[in-house]
Amino acid sequence: MLRLGGAVGKTFMIPYNAFHFKTLCTAKKSLAPMSLTLEQVKRIAHLARIEISDDEALTTQGHLNGIFQLIEQMQAVDTTGIEPMAHAQDVSQRLREDAVSEGDRRAAYQAVAPEIEAGLYLVPKVIE
C-alpha cells in the first residue's frame, strides 16, 4: 500500500469539463446534500491502495465534505441562459495558413531504405 504521509494538508486540483459540470448541476438540483462518512473515506482510501490513519481519514473527510459544500453552493446559482466556457478568458488560437511548406521527398527517403515494395517500407517480422 502507498503511504499518504503529509498529503492530507495539500491542495489538489480536480479537472472538470465545463459542459458536463453544468449538466450535472442542472440535473442534480433536486438531490439531497452530499457528504461522506468516515467509513466511506476509509473505503475510498482502501480502494485507492492508500494507507490512512484515523486522524488523516478524519481530516480528509472534512476536506472532501468542504468540496461537496462548495459544489452545492455552485449548484444553487441560476445559470439559465449562460453558455458553458472552455476557457476562463475569451481567447482564440492564432492559426497559420494551411499550406505545403516542404516538397515531396518520398523518393529520396525510399532510395536509402533497405527494402521497399509498392512504395511501402518492408521490415523484419518480429511477432510470430
Z-matrix of the N, CA and C atoms (Angstrom, degrees):
N
C 1 1.449
C 2 1.521 1 110.50
N 3 1.306 2 116.53 1 150.64
C 4 1.450 3 123.24 2 179.32
C 5 1.519 4 108.94 3 -86.57
N 6 1.311 5 116.40 4 134.84
C 7 1.465 6 121.23 5 179.43
C 8 1.517 7 108.99 6 -86.30
N 9 1.327 8 117.99 7 127.30
C 10 1.456 9 122.89 8 -177.00
C 11 1.521 10 111.10 9 -72.27
N 12 1.306 11 118.68 10 -39.44
C 13 1.465 12 122.55 11 177.64
C 14 1.507 13 112.54 12 61.31
N 15 1.335 14 117.33 13 -132.28
C 16 1.457 15 121.90 14 -174.99
C 17 1.507 16 113.91 15 -86.59
N 18 1.306 17 119.21 16 12.62
C 19 1.468 18 121.30 17 -175.49
C 20 1.520 19 112.96 18 -71.70
N 21 1.344 20 118.23 19 -13.24
C 22 1.459 21 120.20 20 -175.89
C 23 1.514 22 111.22 21 -64.67
N 24 1.348 23 118.18 22 -37.39
C 25 1.448 24 120.89 23 -177.28
C 26 1.516 25 114.28 24 -83.47
N 27 1.316 26 118.95 25 -0.88
C 28 1.456 27 122.25 26 -176.89
C 29 1.523 28 111.23 27 -86.58
N 30 1.318 29 115.46 28 159.56
C 31 1.460 30 121.54 29 178.14
C 32 1.516 31 108.68 30 -94.41
N 33 1.315 32 117.26 31 134.81
C 34 1.446 33 122.53 32 179.28
C 35 1.517 34 108.82 33 -118.24
N 36 1.334 35 116.40 34 139.15
C 37 1.460 36 120.95 35 176.65
C 38 1.523 37 108.33 36 -96.12
N 39 1.317 38 116.47 37 135.25
C 40 1.452 39 121.70 38 179.02
C 41 1.525 40 107.64 39 -114.30
N 42 1.355 41 117.77 40 109.72
C 43 1.459 42 119.14 41 -179.54
C 44 1.524 43 110.88 42 -69.70
N 45 1.310 44 116.15 43 150.01
C 46 1.457 45 119.88 44 176.50
C 47 1.517 46 108.59 45 -149.03
N 48 1.287 47 114.53 46 158.21
C 49 1.449 48 121.88 47 175.84
C 50 1.521 49 107.00 48 -95.60
N 51 1.325 50 117.92 49 124.32
C 52 1.458 51 121.43 50 -174.32
C 53 1.522 52 112.00 51 -59.13
N 54 1.319 53 117.65 52 -38.16
C 55 1.462 54 119.66 53 -179.22
C 56 1.527 55 110.61 54 -64.30
N 57 1.332 56 116.33 55 -47.78
C 58 1.460 57 119.51 56 -179.44
C 59 1.521 58 111.54 57 -66.42
N 60 1.342 59 117.27 58 -35.27
C 61 1.448 60 120.54 59 179.29
C 62 1.529 61 110.12 60 -63.12
N 63 1.350 62 116.04 61 -44.34
C 64 1.464 63 119.03 62 179.50
C 65 1.527 64 110.23 63 -65.61
N 66 1.318 65 116.84 64 -38.63
C 67 1.464 66 120.57 65 177.87
C 68 1.522 67 110.40 66 -61.68
N 69 1.321 68 116.44 67 -44.25
C 70 1.464 69 120.14 68 178.56
C 71 1.514 70 111.16 69 -64.29
N 72 1.334 71 116.94 70 -40.65
C 73 1.463 72 120.17 71 -178.97
C 74 1.519 73 111.29 72 -62.65
N 75 1.333 74 117.90 73 -41.85
C 76 1.453 75 119.80 74 -178.18
C 77 1.521 76 111.22 75 -76.57
N 78 1.334 77 117.42 76 -28.91
C 79 1.461 78 120.37 77 -176.61
C 80 1.522 79 112.34 78 -79.74
N 81 1.329 80 118.65 79 -25.89
C 82 1.454 81 120.80 80 -172.22
C 83 1.525 82 113.60 81 -109.57
N 84 1.319 83 118.44 82 20.31
C 85 1.459 84 120.08 83 -178.25
C 86 1.522 85 112.53 84 -65.48
N 87 1.308 86 117.44 85 -24.34
C 88 1.449 87 119.98 86 -176.22
C 89 1.525 88 112.68 87 -91.34
N 90 1.331 89 118.13 88 -2.57
C 91 1.452 90 120.93 89 -177.47
C 92 1.523 91 111.32 90 -80.77
N 93 1.329 92 115.41 91 156.05
C 94 1.459 93 121.35 92 178.41
C 95 1.522 94 109.72 93 -71.61
N 96 1.346 95 117.59 94 157.38
C 97 1.462 96 120.28 95 177.77
C 98 1.527 97 111.18 96 -57.11
N 99 1.332 98 115.81 97 144.13
C 100 1.451 99 120.33 98 -176.84
C 101 1.518 100 110.16 99 -104.94
N 102 1.323 101 115.87 100 138.72
C 103 1.456 102 121.73 101 173.21
C 104 1.521 103 107.64 102 -152.83
N 105 1.316 104 115.30 103 158.00
C 106 1.455 105 121.04 104 -179.12
C 107 1.521 106 110.53 105 -105.52
N 108 1.310 107 115.31 106 144.41
C 109 1.460 108 120.53 107 173.57
C 110 1.524 109 108.52 108 -87.54
N 111 1.314 110 116.55 109 166.81
C 112 1.456 111 121.35 110 178.81
C 113 1.526 112 110.82 111 -63.12
N 114 1.318 113 116.99 112 -36.14
C 115 1.465 114 120.72 113 178.21
C 116 1.526 115 111.14 114 -65.54
N 117 1.336 116 117.26 115 -38.55
C 118 1.463 117 120.92 116 178.80
C 119 1.530 118 111.12 117 -66.19
N 120 1.332 119 117.26 118 -39.24
C 121 1.465 120 120.96 119 177.76
C 122 1.524 121 109.76 120 -63.45
N 123 1.324 122 116.91 121 -42.89
C 124 1.466 123 120.45 122 178.89
C 125 1.524 124 110.76 123 -65.29
N 126 1.318 125 117.11 124 -37.17
C 127 1.468 126 120.95 125 178.57
C 128 1.529 127 110.61 126 -66.16
N 129 1.328 128 116.97 127 -42.43
C 130 1.464 129 120.92 128 178.16
C 131 1.528 130 109.83 129 -62.48
N 132 1.322 131 117.11 130 -43.00
C 133 1.464 132 120.93 131 178.02
C 134 1.524 133 110.59 132 -62.29
N 135 1.319 134 116.73 133 -40.12
C 136 1.471 135 120.33 134 178.26
C 137 1.529 136 110.82 135 -64.13
N 138 1.334 137 117.07 136 -44.04
C 139 1.459 138 120.89 137 179.32
C 140 1.523 139 111.50 138 -64.56
N 141 1.342 140 116.85 139 -32.25
C 142 1.463 141 121.32 140 179.03
C 143 1.528 142 111.61 141 -85.41
N 144 1.320 143 116.39 142 3.08
C 145 1.469 144 122.10 143 -179.32
C 146 1.529 145 111.21 144 59.47
N 147 1.338 146 116.52 145 42.20
C 148 1.454 147 122.44 146 178.23
C 149 1.529 148 107.88 147 -113.29
N 150 1.317 149 115.83 148 124.41
C 151 1.466 150 119.87 149 175.70
C 152 1.517 151 107.18 150 -81.03
N 153 1.323 152 116.61 151 125.66
C 154 1.461 153 120.96 152 -174.30
C 155 1.527 154 108.91 153 -136.21
N 156 1.326 155 115.78 154 134.80
C 157 1.465 156 120.03 155 178.98
C 158 1.528 157 109.02 156 -81.80
N 159 1.323 158 116.04 157 171.31
C 160 1.473 159 120.07 158 179.75
C 161 1.525 160 110.76 159 -64.19
N 162 1.337 161 117.23 160 -39.11
C 163 1.465 162 120.19 161 179.11
C 164 1.529 163 111.27 162 -65.74
N 165 1.332 164 116.13 163 -42.83
C 166 1.469 165 120.29 164 178.12
C 167 1.524 166 110.79 165 -65.25
N 168 1.327 167 117.09 166 -38.54
C 169 1.464 168 120.51 167 178.55
C 170 1.521 169 110.73 168 -64.32
N 171 1.318 170 116.55 169 -39.72
C 172 1.465 171 120.81 170 179.47
C 173 1.534 172 110.37 171 -66.20
N 174 1.321 173 116.69 172 -43.01
C 175 1.460 174 120.89 173 177.86
C 176 1.530 175 110.66 174 -64.21
N 177 1.316 176 116.15 175 -44.10
C 178 1.464 177 120.89 176 179.55
C 179 1.522 178 110.75 177 -63.88
N 180 1.313 179 117.02 178 -38.88
C 181 1.466 180 120.95 179 177.16
C 182 1.526 181 109.97 180 -58.54
N 183 1.325 182 117.02 181 -43.98
C 184 1.464 183 120.72 182 178.87
C 185 1.527 184 111.73 183 -62.75
N 186 1.344 185 116.91 184 -42.53
C 187 1.463 186 120.38 185 179.11
C 188 1.524 187 111.03 186 -64.49
N 189 1.319 188 117.56 187 -46.03
C 190 1.466 189 120.71 188 -178.59
C 191 1.523 190 111.51 189 -65.85
N 192 1.322 191 117.25 190 -42.12
C 193 1.462 192 119.67 191 178.42
C 194 1.525 193 110.66 192 -65.89
N 195 1.346 194 117.46 193 -31.32
C 196 1.467 195 120.57 194 174.10
C 197 1.513 196 111.40 195 -64.57
N 198 1.329 197 116.61 196 -39.19
C 199 1.471 198 121.04 197 176.82
C 200 1.524 199 109.83 198 -63.70
N 201 1.337 200 116.66 199 -42.80
C 202 1.467 201 119.49 200 178.99
C 203 1.519 202 111.54 201 -64.26
N 204 1.323 203 117.88 202 -36.63
C 205 1.469 204 120.74 203 177.28
C 206 1.525 205 110.49 204 -65.11
N 207 1.330 206 117.06 205 -40.15
C 208 1.458 207 120.85 206 177.49
C 209 1.530 208 110.56 207 -62.87
N 210 1.322 209 116.51 208 -41.57
C 211 1.467 210 120.41 209 178.26
C 212 1.519 211 110.21 210 -63.33
N 213 1.321 212 117.70 211 -40.55
C 214 1.468 213 120.87 212 177.97
C 215 1.526 214 110.43 213 -62.21
N 216 1.340 215 117.47 214 -39.42
C 217 1.469 216 120.43 215 177.82
C 218 1.523 217 110.53 216 -64.54
N 219 1.326 218 116.68 217 -40.75
C 220 1.463 219 119.74 218 179.15
C 221 1.526 220 110.95 219 -68.13
N 222 1.328 221 117.21 220 -34.25
C 223 1.463 222 120.08 221 179.04
C 224 1.520 223 111.25 222 -68.71
N 225 1.315 224 117.50 223 -24.66
C 226 1.460 225 121.11 224 -179.00
C 227 1.522 226 112.21 225 -74.26
N 228 1.322 227 118.23 226 -17.18
C 229 1.461 228 122.05 227 -178.86
C 230 1.527 229 109.34 228 -74.65
N 231 1.330 230 116.49 229 133.86
C 232 1.460 231 121.55 230 178.57
C 233 1.530 232 108.83 231 -78.72
N 234 1.323 233 116.50 232 113.54
C 235 1.469 234 121.60 233 -177.51
C 236 1.523 235 112.13 234 -112.99
N 237 1.308 236 117.68 235 19.15
C 238 1.466 237 119.48 236 179.14
C 239 1.528 238 109.15 237 -64.65
N 240 1.310 239 116.32 238 134.33
C 241 1.455 240 121.88 239 179.24
C 242 1.519 241 114.36 240 84.51
N 243 1.316 242 118.08 241 1.50
C 244 1.466 243 121.28 242 179.51
C 245 1.518 244 108.57 243 -105.57
N 246 1.329 245 116.02 244 124.50
C 247 1.460 246 121.14 245 -179.95
C 248 1.530 247 110.07 246 -77.08
N 249 1.325 248 117.72 247 139.89
C 250 1.467 249 120.08 248 175.14
C 251 1.520 250 110.46 249 -63.82
N 252 1.324 251 115.67 250 148.33
C 253 1.458 252 120.70 251 -179.04
C 254 1.518 253 109.80 252 -111.74
N 255 1.313 254 116.33 253 142.61
C 256 1.462 255 120.90 254 175.47
C 257 1.523 256 110.34 255 -89.37
N 258 1.329 257 117.66 256 -18.00
C 259 1.459 258 121.84 257 -178.73
C 260 1.524 259 108.43 258 -145.86
N 261 1.306 260 116.80 259 150.81
C 262 1.462 261 120.61 260 -177.55
C 263 1.523 262 112.69 261 -68.42
N 264 1.315 263 117.50 262 -25.23
C 265 1.455 264 121.31 263 179.23
C 266 1.523 265 109.36 264 -113.98
N 267 1.318 266 115.47 265 151.06
C 268 1.461 267 120.12 266 178.88
C 269 1.527 268 108.13 267 -83.07
N 270 1.315 269 115.78 268 86.63
C 271 1.461 270 121.08 269 -177.70
C 272 1.519 271 109.21 270 -121.49
N 273 1.325 272 114.99 271 154.95
C 274 1.460 273 119.63 272 174.83
C 275 1.516 274 107.38 273 -129.42
N 276 1.294 275 115.65 274 150.51
C 277 1.453 276 121.20 275 -177.49
C 278 1.521 277 109.73 276 -84.82
N 279 1.331 278 114.75 277 132.45
C 280 1.462 279 119.03 278 176.66
C 281 1.518 280 107.79 279 -75.09
N 282 1.297 281 116.46 280 127.81
C 283 1.457 282 121.24 281 -179.35
C 284 1.516 283 109.63 282 -117.35
N 285 1.315 284 115.95 283 140.27
C 286 1.454 285 119.95 284 176.18
C 287 1.523 286 108.63 285 -84.59
N 288 1.307 287 115.45 286 164.38
C 289 1.456 288 120.49 287 177.25
C 290 1.526 289 108.79 288 -65.77
N 291 1.306 290 117.01 289 137.15
C 292 1.461 291 121.77 290 -179.34
C 293 1.525 292 108.43 291 -83.60
N 294 1.323 293 114.74 292 88.21
C 295 1.465 294 120.22 293 -177.96
C 296 1.522 295 109.18 294 -130.06
N 297 1.321 296 116.35 295 149.66
C 298 1.460 297 121.98 296 178.19
C 299 1.521 298 107.97 297 -68.83
N 300 1.341 299 116.10 298 127.55
C 301 1.460 300 119.44 299 -178.62
C 302 1.525 301 112.37 300 -112.62
N 303 1.321 302 117.95 301 -9.23
C 304 1.450 303 122.02 302 178.62
C 305 1.522 304 109.31 303 -128.97
N 306 1.308 305 114.76 304 150.90
C 307 1.456 306 119.63 305 177.91
C 308 1.527 307 111.25 306 -80.26
N 309 1.327 308 115.78 307 171.23
C 310 1.463 309 121.49 308 179.09
C 311 1.527 310 109.11 309 -77.55
N 312 1.330 311 117.40 310 114.94
C 313 1.460 312 122.11 311 -178.94
C 314 1.524 313 111.36 312 -114.91
N 315 1.319 314 116.18 313 21.72
C 316 1.461 315 121.00 314 -177.42
C 317 1.530 316 111.99 315 -59.19
N 318 1.310 317 116.99 316 -45.92
C 319 1.467 318 120.76 317 -178.67
C 320 1.525 319 110.99 318 -62.49
N 321 1.330 320 117.56 319 -38.28
C 322 1.468 321 120.42 320 179.32
C 323 1.523 322 111.00 321 -67.14
N 324 1.336 323 117.23 322 -40.06
C 325 1.470 324 120.45 323 179.67
C 326 1.526 325 111.05 324 -69.44
N 327 1.322 326 116.92 325 -38.89
C 328 1.461 327 119.14 326 -178.36
C 329 1.528 328 111.80 327 -76.44
N 330 1.315 329 118.13 328 -19.90
C 331 1.463 330 120.96 329 178.16
C 332 1.523 331 111.73 330 -65.89
N 333 1.309 332 117.80 331 -28.77
C 334 1.468 333 121.23 332 -179.16
C 335 1.532 334 111.97 333 -99.86
N 336 1.311 335 118.46 334 0.58
C 337 1.466 336 121.71 335 179.68
C 338 1.528 337 109.92 336 -75.08
N 339 1.353 338 117.44 337 143.50
C 340 1.473 339 119.82 338 -179.67
C 341 1.520 340 112.75 339 -60.27
N 342 1.335 341 117.40 340 -45.46
C 343 1.473 342 120.18 341 -179.31
C 344 1.524 343 109.52 342 -144.76
N 345 1.330 344 115.62 343 135.94
C 346 1.460 345 121.18 344 174.33
C 347 1.518 346 108.73 345 -138.11
N 348 1.313 347 115.17 346 155.50
C 349 1.465 348 120.50 347 176.49
C 350 1.522 349 107.75 348 -150.47
N 351 1.303 350 117.21 349 124.62
C 352 1.464 351 124.48 350 179.08
C 353 1.535 352 111.18 351 53.94
N 354 1.333 353 116.76 352 38.04
C 355 1.456 354 120.84 353 177.98
C 356 1.517 355 114.48 354 81.64
N 357 1.330 356 118.26 355 5.80
C 358 1.468 357 122.04 356 -179.60
C 359 1.519 358 109.40 357 -112.19
N 360 1.331 359 116.44 358 148.55
C 361 1.458 360 121.99 359 176.55
C 362 1.524 361 108.85 360 -80.45
N 363 1.328 362 117.50 361 133.67
C 364 1.449 363 122.40 362 176.95
C 365 1.528 364 108.29 363 -99.91
N 366 1.324 365 115.33 364 131.96
C 367 1.470 366 120.98 365 -178.59
C 368 1.525 367 108.49 366 -126.20
N 369 1.345 368 117.46 367 156.11
C 370 1.467 369 119.20 368 178.96
C 371 1.525 370 111.31 369 -66.32
N 372 1.320 371 116.18 370 148.19
C 373 1.450 372 122.49 371 177.59
C 374 1.521 373 108.35 372 -72.52
N 375 1.346 374 117.75 373 128.05
C 376 1.460 375 120.51 374 -178.75
C 377 1.524 376 112.68 375 -113.23
N 378 1.306 377 118.09 376 -17.38
C 379 1.461 378 121.74 377 179.24
C 380 1.520 379 108.09 378 -115.73
N 381 1.314 380 116.48 379 124.92
C 382 1.471 381 121.24 380 -179.41
C 383 1.497 382 110.55 381 -79.34
